[in-house]
Amino acid sequence: MSTRTSPTVKRRRIASELRRLRAGTGMSAEEAGRRVGLSKSAISRIENAESTGQVATVAALMRLYGVADEDVEQIEVIARQARTRGWWQRWNDVLPAWFDTYVGLESEASHISEYEPQLVPGLLQTADYARSVIRAEHPDDTVEEVERRVELRLQRQHADDPPKLWIVLDEAVLHRIVGSREIMRAQLKRVLDTAQRPGNDIQVLSFEAGEHGSMGSAFFILRFPDPRDTPCVYLENRAGSLYLEEVDEVQQYTTLFDHLRATALGVRRSEEMISEAINRL
């Protein structure tokens, strides 16, 4: 995966491990906090990956839960990594707090499955397409703020070892002119180029498919190279985002994505449809 390792993923791993260990002891968050000098809410923030926690605090909790010293030392290394700054935080001036977490997860994902009913996904957007979308989404931004957002979106595309992508695009994405016909033509060529790279699959859900699950609602399923980092589902709206991590929740969206893949055109026919859309522009 990308050498731009993500403190977000490390923080999430620690949170998951601490939740699991505490549950195994039968200890309440309040009791655990009292025994290491923290409040119940502080324990909750660490266990929900909302706070990294001091390295010494994480180590104290691990020992409290009966973890051997040599294993504690391994977790301390991860805890230190979790406290570093992510590469994307240089754009904090235009990066919403709720999207910060997603960029951190995306940076270390090995596979991303995505359904997109409206737009070309951010990881595939050209600068001109991204600029047009961002101007529409942030009409009050200055020129400088728009360019900062574009810069961040493009930086997300430059992982040394990018994730494998399986994307289902609604056919509407191919026909909506964003920016101009020239911008849209270049954008669809980028989509087609990505589809033809080994390891990526892009399918088009045609209008003829009719009604289907998740109509009008995009979602992402992110998977990670380390099996200790469980998959998660990302949902976004105008005001914020939602992360689903429970096994049954992720499975529901995995099943939904499987249905969308089965309903969509095959990969080869999808590439032909993208090419046809390019030729019409």
C-alpha positions in Angstrom: 0.0 0.0 0.0 1.0 3.6 -0.1 4.0 4.6 2.0 1.8 7.5 3.2 0.7 5.4 6.2 -2.4 6.6 7.9 -2.6 7.5 11.6 -6.3 7.3 11.2 -6.1 3.5 10.5 -3.7 3.0 13.4 -6.0 4.9 15.8 -8.9 2.8 14.6 -7.0 -0.4 15.3 -6.1 0.6 18.8 -9.7 1.6 19.5 -10.9 -1.8 18.3 -8.4 -3.7 20.3 -9.1 -1.8 23.5 -12.9 -2.3 23.1 -12.3 -6.0 22.6 -10.0 -6.4 25.5 -12.1 -4.5 27.9 -15.2 -6.4 26.9 -13.2 -9.6 27.6 -12.6 -8.6 31.2 -16.2 -7.6 31.8 -14.9 -4.3 33.1 -17.1 -1.1 32.5 -15.6 1.9 30.8 -16.1 3.8 34.0 -14.1 1.3 36.1 -11.3 1.1 33.5 -11.1 4.9 33.5 -11.0 5.1 37.3 -8.2 2.6 37.5 -6.0 4.5 35.0 -7.0 8.0 36.1 -9.4 8.8 33.2 -13.0 9.7 32.9 -15.6 7.4 31.4 -16.0 9.8 28.5 -12.2 9.8 27.8 -12.2 6.0 27.6 -15.2 6.2 25.3 -13.4 8.7 23.0 -10.4 6.4 22.7 -12.5 3.3 22.1 -14.4 5.1 19.4 -11.2 6.4 17.7 -12.3 10.0 18.4 -9.1 10.5 20.4 -5.7 8.9 20.1 -4.8 8.9 23.8 -1.4 9.2 25.2 1.0 6.3 24.5 1.4 5.8 28.3 -2.4 5.7 28.7 -2.8 3.1 26.0 -0.1 1.0 27.5 -1.7 1.3 31.0 -5.0 0.1 29.7 -3.5 -2.8 27.9 -1.7 -3.9 31.1 -4.9 -3.4 33.1 -6.6 -5.8 30.7 -3.9 -8.5 31.2 -1.8 -8.0 28.1 1.8 -9.3 28.3 4.5 -6.7 28.3 6.0 -7.8 24.9 2.5 -7.3 23.3 2.1 -4.0 25.0 5.4 -2.8 23.4 4.0 -3.6 19.9 0.8 -1.6 20.6 2.9 1.3 21.9 4.6 1.5 18.5 1.2 1.6 16.8 0.0 4.2 19.4 3.0 6.5 18.5 2.2 6.1 14.8 -1.4 7.1 15.6 -0.3 10.4 17.1 1.5 11.5 13.9 0.0 14.0 11.5 -1.5 12.7 8.3 -0.2 14.0 5.0 -3.6 15.5 4.3 -3.7 17.8 7.3 -1.8 20.4 5.3 -5.2 21.1 3.8 -7.0 21.5 7.2 -8.1 25.0 6.2 -10.5 23.5 3.6 -10.9 20.0 4.9 -14.1 19.4 6.9 -13.5 17.6 10.2 -15.9 14.9 9.2 -14.0 14.2 5.9 -10.6 14.1 7.6 -11.4 10.6 8.9 -12.3 9.3 5.4 -9.2 10.6 3.8 -7.1 8.9 6.5 -8.9 5.6 5.9 -8.7 5.9 2.1 -5.0 6.5 2.3 -4.3 3.0 3.6 -7.2 1.1 2.0 -6.2 -1.8 -0.3 -9.6 -2.2 -1.9 -12.4 0.3 -2.4 -15.9 -0.7 -3.7 -18.1 2.3 -4.6 -21.5 2.9 -6.0 -21.9 6.4 -7.4 -25.2 7.6 -8.9 -24.3 11.2 -9.6 -20.6 12.0 -10.1 -17.4 10.6 -11.2 -15.6 9.5 -7.9 -13.1 11.8 -6.4 -10.2 9.4 -7.0 -10.8 9.5 -10.7 -11.6 13.2 -11.2 -9.5 15.4 -13.4 -8.5 18.9 -12.1 -11.1 20.7 -14.4 -13.9 18.3 -13.5 -13.1 18.6 -9.7 -12.9 22.4 -10.0 -16.4 22.5 -11.6 -17.9 20.2 -9.0 -16.3 22.1 -6.1 -17.4 25.5 -7.4 -21.0 24.2 -7.5 -20.7 22.6 -4.0 -19.0 25.7 -2.4 -20.4 28.7 -4.2 -19.1 31.1 -1.5 -15.5 29.9 -1.6 -12.8 32.2 -2.9 -10.8 31.2 -5.9 -7.9 30.3 -3.5 -10.1 28.1 -1.4 -11.5 26.3 -4.5 -7.9 25.7 -5.7 -6.9 24.3 -2.3 -9.8 21.9 -2.4 -8.8 20.8 -6.0 -5.2 20.4 -4.9 -6.2 18.1 -2.0 -8.5 16.0 -4.3 -5.7 15.5 -6.7 -3.2 14.6 -4.0 -5.5 11.8 -2.9 -4.9 10.2 -6.3 -1.1 10.0 -5.8 -0.6 7.0 -3.6 2.5 5.0 -4.4 0.4 1.8 -4.4 -3.2 2.9 -4.9 -6.1 0.8 -3.8 -7.8 -1.6 -6.2 -11.1 -0.1 -7.3 -14.4 -1.7 -8.1 -16.8 1.1 -9.1 -20.4 0.9 -10.2 -21.5 4.2 -12.0 -25.0 5.0 -12.8 -25.4 5.8 -16.5 -26.4 9.3 -15.5 -22.8 10.0 -14.6 -21.8 9.6 -18.3 -24.4 12.0 -19.6 -24.3 14.8 -17.1 -22.2 17.6 -18.6 -20.0 18.9 -15.8 -18.0 22.1 -16.6 -18.1 21.8 -20.4 -18.2 19.2 -23.2 -14.4 19.4 -23.4 -14.0 18.9 -19.7 -16.4 16.0 -19.7 -14.7 14.3 -22.6 -11.3 14.5 -20.8 -13.0 13.2 -17.6 -14.6 10.2 -19.3 -11.2 9.4 -21.0 -9.7 9.3 -17.5 -12.5 7.0 -16.3 -11.9 4.7 -19.3 -8.1 4.7 -18.7 -8.6 3.7 -15.1 -11.1 0.9 -16.0 -8.4 -0.6 -18.3 -5.7 -0.7 -15.7 -5.1 -4.2 -14.2 -6.9 -4.7 -10.8 -9.6 -2.1 -11.5 -13.2 -2.8 -12.5 -15.7 -0.1 -13.5 -19.3 -1.1 -14.4 -22.1 1.1 -15.6 -25.6 0.6 -14.2 -27.7 1.4 -17.3 -31.0 3.2 -17.3 -32.6 0.0 -18.6 -31.8 -1.7 -15.2 -34.7 0.2 -13.7 -35.2 0.5 -10.0 -32.4 -0.9 -7.8 -31.1 -0.7 -4.2 -29.4 2.5 -3.1 -31.1 4.7 -5.8 -29.7 8.2 -5.4 -27.4 7.3 -2.5 -23.6 6.7 -3.0 -21.7 4.5 -0.6 -18.1 3.2 -0.2 -16.8 0.0 1.2 -13.1 0.2 2.3 -10.9 -2.8 3.0 -7.4 -2.8 4.4 -4.3 -4.9 3.9 -3.9 -5.8 7.5 -6.6 -8.3 8.7 -6.7 -6.6 12.1 -8.2 -3.5 10.3 -11.7 -4.6 9.6 -13.7 -3.2 6.6 -16.0 -0.2 7.0 -18.7 1.5 5.0 -18.6 5.2 4.4 -21.8 7.3 3.7 -21.7 11.0 3.0 -24.3 13.8 3.0 -24.2 17.6 2.7 -23.7 18.1 6.4 -21.4 15.2 7.4 -20.7 11.6 7.2 -21.4 8.2 8.7 -19.1 5.2 9.2 -20.5 1.7 9.7 -18.1 -0.8 11.1 -20.3 -3.5 12.7 -20.0 -6.9 10.9 -23.7 -7.1 10.0 -23.8 -3.5 8.8 -20.8 -4.0 6.5 -22.3 -7.3 5.2 -25.6 -5.5 4.3 -23.7 -3.1 2.1 -21.5 -5.8 0.7 -24.6 -7.7 -0.3 -26.1 -4.6 -1.8 -23.0 -3.9 -3.8 -23.0 -7.5 -5.1 -26.5 -7.0 -6.3 -25.5 -3.7 -8.1 -22.6 -5.5 -9.7 -24.8 -8.3 -10.9 -27.4 -5.8 -12.3 -24.9 -3.5 -14.0 -23.5 -4.1 -17.4 -20.4 -6.3 -17.7 -17.0 -4.7 -17.6 -16.4 -4.9 -21.4 -19.8 -3.6 -22.3 -19.4 -0.8 -19.7 -16.1 0.3 -21.3 -17.9 0.3 -24.7 -20.7 2.5 -23.2 -18.1 4.9 -21.8 -16.4 5.1 -25.2 -19.7 5.8 -26.9 -20.4 8.6 -24.4 -17.0 10.1 -25.2 -17.7 10.0 -28.9 -21.0 11.8 -28.5 -19.3 14.8 -26.8 
